[in-house]
Amino acid sequence: MEAFPKTIAEQSLGYGQNDTLHRINVTFSYRYWKNLTDEADLPKSLQSRITEVLIDSVERNVRAQIPKVLSRL
């Protein structure tokens, strides 16, 4: 979660490399991580899914009522 590049390796460019793939080594940093394979194996309960739908619906309705001028702030 919240991953961003920390370092990007030096890149060599030249006219002789016009028909080749360009590979770049990038090191990423992140704030925290989740193990998605563990979470994917556990189905959410019906109550959890209904709660998510209700919260999303309420949030959309509230955001729709906020004047455009205020939402830009």
GUZATI-946499 format. One record per atom (N, C-alpha, C): residue number from 1; chain; atom name; x, z, y. Coordinates in Angstrom, 2 decimals, decimal comma. Example, Ala and Ser with C-alpha at 12.3 -4.5 7.8 and 13.67 -1.06 7.14 Angstrom:
! GUZATI-946499
[1 A N [13,19 7,80 -5,69]];
[1 A CA [12,30 7,80 -4,50]];
[1 A C [13,20 7,80 -3,30]];
[2 A N [12,85 7,08 -2,25]];
[2 A CA [13,67 7,14 -1,06]];
[2 A C [12,90 7,87 0,03]];
***
This chain:
! GUZATI-946499
[1 A N [0,85 0,00 -1,17]];
[1 A CA [0,00 0,00 0,00]];
[1 A C [0,90 0,00 1,24]];
[2 A N [0,47 -0,71 2,23]];
[2 A CA [1,21 -0,83 3,49]];
[2 A C [2,64 -1,30 3,26]];
[3 A N [2,80 -2,38 2,52]];
[3 A CA [4,13 -2,94 2,23]];
[3 A C [4,57 -3,86 3,36]];
[4 A N [5,86 -3,83 3,65]];
[4 A CA [6,42 -4,68 4,69]];
[4 A C [7,87 -4,99 4,33]];
[5 A N [8,38 -6,14 4,78]];
[5 A CA [9,75 -6,50 4,45]];
[5 A C [10,75 -5,58 5,16]];
[6 A N [11,72 -5,10 4,41]];
[6 A CA [12,75 -4,22 4,97]];
[6 A C [14,00 -5,03 5,30]];
[7 A N [14,42 -5,87 4,36]];
[7 A CA [15,57 -6,75 4,62]];
[7 A C [15,27 -8,14 4,10]];
[8 A N [15,78 -9,14 4,80]];
[8 A CA [15,65 -10,53 4,39]];
[8 A C [17,07 -11,07 4,31]];
[9 A N [17,41 -11,60 3,13]];
[9 A CA [18,78 -12,08 2,91]];
[9 A C [19,09 -13,29 3,78]];
[10 A N [20,37 -13,49 3,98]];
[10 A CA [20,85 -14,62 4,76]];
[10 A C [20,43 -15,93 4,10]];
[11 A N [20,11 -16,92 4,90]];
[11 A CA [19,64 -18,20 4,38]];
[11 A C [20,63 -19,30 4,76]];
[12 A N [20,97 -20,11 3,77]];
[12 A CA [21,86 -21,23 4,07]];
[12 A C [21,03 -22,52 4,07]];
[13 A N [21,11 -23,24 5,16]];
[13 A CA [20,37 -24,48 5,31]];
[13 A C [21,33 -25,63 5,53]];
[14 A N [20,95 -26,80 5,09]];
[14 A CA [21,81 -27,96 5,30]];
[14 A C [21,06 -29,23 4,94]];
[15 A N [21,60 -30,36 5,39]];
[15 A CA [20,97 -31,65 5,13]];
[15 A C [21,02 -32,02 3,64]];
[16 A N [21,98 -31,52 2,91]];
[16 A CA [22,11 -31,83 1,50]];
[16 A C [21,08 -31,13 0,63]];
[17 A N [20,32 -30,22 1,18]];
[17 A CA [19,35 -29,44 0,41]];
[17 A C [17,91 -29,87 0,72]];
[18 A N [17,69 -31,12 1,04]];
[18 A CA [16,37 -31,54 1,51]];
[18 A C [15,32 -31,62 0,41]];
[19 A N [15,68 -31,79 -0,86]];
[19 A CA [14,71 -31,90 -1,93]];
[19 A C [14,80 -30,74 -2,93]];
[20 A N [15,22 -29,58 -2,48]];
[20 A CA [15,34 -28,43 -3,37]];
[20 A C [14,45 -27,30 -2,88]];
[21 A N [14,13 -26,43 -3,80]];
[21 A CA [13,36 -25,24 -3,43]];
[21 A C [14,26 -24,28 -2,68]];
[22 A N [13,70 -23,61 -1,73]];
[22 A CA [14,45 -22,63 -0,95]];
[22 A C [14,02 -21,25 -1,40]];
[23 A N [14,92 -20,49 -1,95]];
[23 A CA [14,61 -19,14 -2,41]];
[23 A C [15,24 -18,14 -1,45]];
[24 A N [14,47 -17,11 -1,15]];
[24 A CA [14,91 -16,09 -0,21]];
[24 A C [14,75 -14,73 -0,88]];
[25 A N [15,80 -13,92 -0,86]];
[25 A CA [15,72 -12,55 -1,37]];
[25 A C [15,19 -11,64 -0,27]];
[26 A N [14,10 -10,94 -0,59]];
[26 A CA [13,48 -10,03 0,36]];
[26 A C [13,31 -8,68 -0,31]];
[27 A N [13,69 -7,62 0,38]];
[27 A CA [13,48 -6,26 -0,10]];
[27 A C [12,32 -5,67 0,69]];
[28 A N [11,32 -5,16 -0,05]];
[28 A CA [10,16 -4,59 0,60]];
[28 A C [10,21 -3,07 0,59]];
[29 A N [9,60 -2,49 1,59]];
[29 A CA [9,41 -1,06 1,66]];
[29 A C [7,91 -0,81 1,69]];
[30 A N [7,50 0,37 1,35]];
[30 A CA [6,07 0,67 1,33]];
[30 A C [5,83 2,13 1,65]];
[31 A N [4,62 2,42 2,12]];
[31 A CA [4,27 3,80 2,45]];
[31 A C [3,94 4,58 1,18]];
[32 A N [3,08 4,03 0,32]];
[32 A CA [2,76 4,65 -0,96]];
[32 A C [2,29 3,58 -1,92]];
[33 A N [2,13 3,92 -3,19]];
[33 A CA [1,74 2,92 -4,17]];
[33 A C [0,66 3,49 -5,08]];
[34 A N [-0,06 2,57 -5,70]];
[34 A CA [-1,06 2,92 -6,70]];
[34 A C [-0,76 2,13 -7,96]];
[35 A N [-1,01 2,71 -9,08]];
[35 A CA [-0,84 2,01 -10,34]];
[35 A C [-2,16 1,30 -10,64]];
[36 A N [-2,22 0,01 -10,35]];
[36 A CA [-3,46 -0,74 -10,49]];
[36 A C [-3,86 -0,95 -11,94]];
[37 A N [-2,90 -0,94 -12,86]];
[37 A CA [-3,27 -1,12 -14,26]];
[37 A C [-4,06 0,09 -14,77]];
[38 A N [-3,69 1,29 -14,32]];
[38 A CA [-4,43 2,48 -14,72]];
[38 A C [-5,83 2,46 -14,13]];
[39 A N [-5,93 2,08 -12,85]];
[39 A CA [-7,22 2,07 -12,19]];
[39 A C [-8,12 0,96 -12,73]];
[40 A N [-7,54 -0,15 -13,14]];
[40 A CA [-8,34 -1,26 -13,64]];
[40 A C [-8,98 -0,92 -14,99]];
[41 A N [-8,35 -0,05 -15,76]];
[41 A CA [-8,89 0,31 -17,07]];
[41 A C [-10,06 1,28 -16,99]];
[42 A N [-10,20 1,96 -15,87]];
[42 A CA [-11,25 2,95 -15,73]];
[42 A C [-12,42 2,37 -14,94]];
[43 A N [-13,54 2,11 -15,60]];
[43 A CA [-14,69 1,59 -14,84]];
[43 A C [-15,26 2,67 -13,94]];
[44 A N [-15,73 2,26 -12,78]];
[44 A CA [-16,32 3,22 -11,85]];
[44 A C [-17,71 3,60 -12,33]];
[45 A N [-18,08 4,83 -12,05]];
[45 A CA [-19,41 5,28 -12,43]];
[45 A C [-20,46 4,60 -11,56]];
[46 A N [-21,69 4,59 -12,04]];
[46 A CA [-22,78 3,98 -11,28]];
[46 A C [-22,95 4,67 -9,94]];
[47 A N [-22,87 5,98 -9,93]];
[47 A CA [-23,00 6,74 -8,68]];
[47 A C [-21,91 6,35 -7,69]];
[48 A N [-20,69 6,17 -8,17]];
[48 A CA [-19,58 5,77 -7,30]];
[48 A C [-19,81 4,40 -6,71]];
[49 A N [-20,28 3,45 -7,52]];
[49 A CA [-20,55 2,10 -7,03]];
[49 A C [-21,69 2,08 -6,02]];
[50 A N [-22,76 2,84 -6,29]];
[50 A CA [-23,89 2,91 -5,35]];
[50 A C [-23,44 3,52 -4,03]];
[51 A N [-22,64 4,57 -4,10]];
[51 A CA [-22,13 5,22 -2,88]];
[51 A C [-21,31 4,24 -2,06]];
[52 A N [-20,44 3,46 -2,70]];
[52 A CA [-19,63 2,48 -1,97]];
[52 A C [-20,50 1,44 -1,28]];
[53 A N [-21,53 0,96 -1,98]];
[53 A CA [-22,43 -0,04 -1,40]];
[53 A C [-23,16 0,54 -0,20]];
[54 A N [-23,64 1,77 -0,31]];
[54 A CA [-24,36 2,41 0,80]];
[54 A C [-23,45 2,62 2,00]];
[55 A N [-22,25 3,09 1,75]];
[55 A CA [-21,31 3,33 2,85]];
[55 A C [-20,97 2,02 3,54]];
[56 A N [-20,72 0,96 2,77]];
[56 A CA [-20,42 -0,34 3,36]];
[56 A C [-21,59 -0,86 4,19]];
[57 A N [-22,79 -0,67 3,67]];
[57 A CA [-23,99 -1,13 4,38]];
[57 A C [-24,17 -0,38 5,69]];
[58 A N [-24,02 0,92 5,66]];
[58 A CA [-24,15 1,73 6,87]];
[58 A C [-23,07 1,35 7,88]];
[59 A N [-21,85 1,18 7,42]];
[59 A CA [-20,76 0,81 8,32]];
[59 A C [-21,03 -0,54 8,99]];
[60 A N [-21,50 -1,52 8,23]];
[60 A CA [-21,83 -2,83 8,81]];
[60 A C [-22,93 -2,71 9,86]];
[61 A N [-23,96 -1,91 9,56]];
[61 A CA [-25,05 -1,74 10,52]];
[61 A C [-24,59 -1,06 11,79]];
[62 A N [-23,75 -0,05 11,66]];
[62 A CA [-23,23 0,66 12,84]];
[62 A C [-22,36 -0,27 13,67]];
[63 A N [-21,48 -1,02 13,01]];
[63 A CA [-20,61 -1,95 13,74]];
[63 A C [-21,42 -3,04 14,44]];
[64 A N [-22,52 -3,45 13,84]];
[64 A CA [-23,36 -4,49 14,45]];
[64 A C [-24,02 -3,99 15,73]];
[65 A N [-24,20 -2,69 15,83]];
[65 A CA [-24,87 -2,11 17,00]];
[65 A C [-23,90 -1,81 18,14]];
[66 A N [-22,61 -1,85 17,88]];
[66 A CA [-21,61 -1,57 18,91]];
[66 A C [-21,49 -2,81 19,79]];
[67 A N [-21,62 -2,64 21,10]];
[67 A CA [-21,46 -3,80 21,99]];
[67 A C [-20,08 -4,43 21,82]];
[68 A N [-20,01 -5,75 21,99]];
[68 A CA [-18,77 -6,50 21,81]];
[68 A C [-17,64 -5,96 22,69]];
[69 A N [-17,98 -5,53 23,89]];
[69 A CA [-16,97 -5,02 24,83]];
[69 A C [-16,28 -3,79 24,26]];
[70 A N [-17,05 -2,90 23,67]];
[70 A CA [-16,46 -1,67 23,11]];
[70 A C [-15,68 -1,94 21,83]];
[71 A N [-16,11 -2,90 21,02]];
[71 A CA [-15,40 -3,16 19,78]];
[71 A C [-14,02 -3,77 20,02]];
[72 A N [-13,81 -4,36 21,20]];
[72 A CA [-12,49 -4,93 21,52]];
[72 A C [-11,48 -3,86 21,90]];
[73 A N [-11,94 -2,70 22,26]];
[73 A CA [-11,03 -1,60 22,63]];
[73 A C [-10,43 -1,08 21,41]];
***
